[in-house]
């Protein structure tokens, strides 16, 4: 980060007569190119002409008329005071976007279930999200419905968007944590849809998981607030971007909008807390534990569903 020295001392000690320039010109060392550009803009706003030079021996500097030294010092000192606690030079993104190719495993898993429920009608019946059955205690349906699809187009749509959004979420939070969080958001989506539609509601599909992954990505900009409290506008900008993507992808009138909204909202909620944990994607034991829990939430509900049917 670019440290800001005391500008008054800088002018008193470092402003020198430049022997290579006319006597009416003085030299102001700036140390860095960025500072030279910043200060030159400050001086230009006050009508002070400044020339940026990069001397091989002395580095970056500004050359200004000697008669303007006092005005230049006052302008730069005012600029320094006004921006003393403004950390706008910090990187906006604390990391880089990572794509976890392990998201293809989720696509292959849902593809296998699609093959099963296409060839065996009973398989779909025991796993579909059924409001009446859920009201009578078949809680596992909020999980089993997440890996079922109505037809090839339904599966293909969720597979394409799921591959991308889950890959980004898993890259951000870790393979196990990201996929588990999206899976839980998908279960929350089914619960919200059931609460809104009642016992007559029947649904299936991984769109809640996909919207949950989108929700997980939306609040990651809140990490900027830890080191820069003034980045509130940028953090909310990231959330707004996620909301706009949700509107684009999740509000189609021929889809279960309630489930999409529930998945996205749950993803935002979970993602907000996960984003506060530094370097979560690098904590292997946490991701292994999350992966084990995810496997349990995939296997146990289906065992319950098949046993009840059988």
Secondary structure in CASP SS format (residue, H / E / C, confidence):
PFRMAT SS
TARGET T0000
AUTHOR 0000-0000-0000
METHOD secondary structure of the structure
MODEL  1
X C 1.00
X C 1.00
X C 1.00
X C 1.00
X C 1.00
X C 1.00
X H 1.00
X H 1.00
X H 1.00
X H 1.00
X H 1.00
X H 1.00
X H 1.00
X H 1.00
X C 1.00
X E 1.00
X E 1.00
X C 1.00
X C 1.00
X C 1.00
X C 1.00
X C 1.00
X C 1.00
X C 1.00
X E 1.00
X E 1.00
X E 1.00
X E 1.00
X E 1.00
X C 1.00
X C 1.00
X C 1.00
X H 1.00
X H 1.00
X H 1.00
X H 1.00
X H 1.00
X H 1.00
X H 1.00
X H 1.00
X H 1.00
X H 1.00
X H 1.00
X H 1.00
X H 1.00
X C 1.00
X C 1.00
X C 1.00
X C 1.00
X E 1.00
X E 1.00
X E 1.00
X E 1.00
X E 1.00
X E 1.00
X C 1.00
X C 1.00
X C 1.00
X E 1.00
X E 1.00
X E 1.00
X E 1.00
X E 1.00
X E 1.00
X E 1.00
X H 1.00
X H 1.00
X H 1.00
X H 1.00
X H 1.00
X H 1.00
X H 1.00
X H 1.00
X H 1.00
X H 1.00
X H 1.00
X H 1.00
X H 1.00
X H 1.00
X H 1.00
X H 1.00
X H 1.00
X C 1.00
X C 1.00
X C 1.00
X C 1.00
X C 1.00
X C 1.00
X C 1.00
X C 1.00
X C 1.00
X C 1.00
X C 1.00
X C 1.00
X C 1.00
X C 1.00
X C 1.00
X C 1.00
X C 1.00
X C 1.00
X C 1.00
X C 1.00
X H 1.00
X H 1.00
X H 1.00
X H 1.00
X H 1.00
X H 1.00
X H 1.00
X H 1.00
X H 1.00
X H 1.00
X H 1.00
X H 1.00
X H 1.00
X H 1.00
X H 1.00
X H 1.00
X H 1.00
X C 1.00
X H 1.00
X H 1.00
X H 1.00
X H 1.00
X H 1.00
X H 1.00
X H 1.00
X C 1.00
X E 1.00
X E 1.00
X H 1.00
X H 1.00
X H 1.00
X H 1.00
X H 1.00
X C 1.00
X C 1.00
X C 1.00
X C 1.00
X C 1.00
X H 1.00
X H 1.00
X H 1.00
X H 1.00
X H 1.00
X H 1.00
X H 1.00
X C 1.00
X C 1.00
X C 1.00
X C 1.00
X H 1.00
X H 1.00
X H 1.00
X H 1.00
X H 1.00
X H 1.00
X H 1.00
X H 1.00
X H 1.00
X H 1.00
X H 1.00
X H 1.00
X H 1.00
X H 1.00
X H 1.00
X H 1.00
X H 1.00
X H 1.00
X H 1.00
X H 1.00
X H 1.00
X H 1.00
X C 1.00
X H 1.00
X H 1.00
X H 1.00
X H 1.00
X H 1.00
X H 1.00
X H 1.00
X H 1.00
X H 1.00
X H 1.00
X H 1.00
X H 1.00
X H 1.00
X H 1.00
X H 1.00
X H 1.00
X H 1.00
X H 1.00
X H 1.00
X H 1.00
X H 1.00
X H 1.00
X H 1.00
X C 1.00
X C 1.00
X C 1.00
X C 1.00
X E 1.00
X E 1.00
X C 1.00
X C 1.00
X C 1.00
X H 1.00
X H 1.00
X H 1.00
X H 1.00
X H 1.00
X H 1.00
X H 1.00
X H 1.00
X H 1.00
X H 1.00
X H 1.00
X H 1.00
X H 1.00
X H 1.00
X H 1.00
X H 1.00
X H 1.00
X H 1.00
X H 1.00
X H 1.00
X H 1.00
X C 1.00
X H 1.00
X H 1.00
X H 1.00
X H 1.00
X H 1.00
X H 1.00
X H 1.00
X H 1.00
X H 1.00
X H 1.00
X H 1.00
X H 1.00
X H 1.00
X H 1.00
X H 1.00
X H 1.00
X H 1.00
X H 1.00
X H 1.00
X H 1.00
X H 1.00
X H 1.00
X C 1.00
X C 1.00
X C 1.00
X C 1.00
X C 1.00
X C 1.00
X H 1.00
X H 1.00
X H 1.00
X H 1.00
X H 1.00
X H 1.00
X H 1.00
X H 1.00
X H 1.00
X H 1.00
X H 1.00
X H 1.00
X H 1.00
X H 1.00
X H 1.00
X H 1.00
X H 1.00
X H 1.00
X H 1.00
X C 1.00
X C 1.00
X C 1.00
X C 1.00
X H 1.00
X H 1.00
X H 1.00
X C 1.00
X H 1.00
X H 1.00
X H 1.00
X H 1.00
X H 1.00
X H 1.00
X H 1.00
X H 1.00
X H 1.00
X H 1.00
X H 1.00
X H 1.00
X H 1.00
X H 1.00
X H 1.00
X H 1.00
X H 1.00
X H 1.00
X H 1.00
X H 1.00
X H 1.00
X H 1.00
X H 1.00
X H 1.00
X H 1.00
X H 1.00
X C 1.00
END
